Amino acid sequence: MDFMDLKALSCLFLLIYLIIAVIDGFYFHIYKYKLYARDESKKEHLLHTLNAILFPWSILFVFCNKFQGLFLYFGILLLVLSLIIEFFDVYEESKSRKSLGGLTNNEYAMHFSLSALRATYSSLILVSRPIADWSLSNSHINFYYKESVLVTYFIYPVITIGIFTAIFHVMLFFVKTDNAKEIENL
């Protein structure tokens, strides 16, 4: 299997991850439970917002071969920060969702799947990177590097949508309400 096959496989797992993340994030977190508007869920929404901010940048630095050396390691640092935030989110969810009866089995299954899919697409994309990209002496942004069709037509749109999703999460963070009836009518 060559590097391009691994990158394509990584993109496939990223696509599956994104489909589940959209259902989990927009249906459960925003539409059904309106976590952003519940006082007891503000911390959980903050953690989701931080992850939404990190996501497009981690994808940019690890999927785009024009980022090499320290820039690639920076992308890995963003992935690790995201995992740390996920760790805190797991502990926050029990407090955040107590008044809602806790997480549903469907959400638990989605969160488990998302973790596995993130580990899979991250591992595959990292092993797809050429050895030269890992050299600290090769730390630069190759602006003339012609990215693959996958990056151009899949990864760049994912990054763009990710940036808008992060902005949306930040905007929702400032929604103020502590009236349960008002939340249900949103």
Buried (B, 14 or more C-beta within 10 A) or exposed (E): EEEEEBBBBBBBBBEBBBEBBEEBBEBBBBEEBBBBBBEBBBBBBBBBBBBBBBBBBBBBBBBBBBBBBBBBBBBBBBBEBBBEBBEBBEEBBEEBBEEBEEBBEEBEEBBEBBBEBBBBBBEBBBEBBEEEBEEEEBBEEBEEEEBBEBBEEBBBEBBEBBBEBBEBBEEBBEEEBEEEEEBEEE
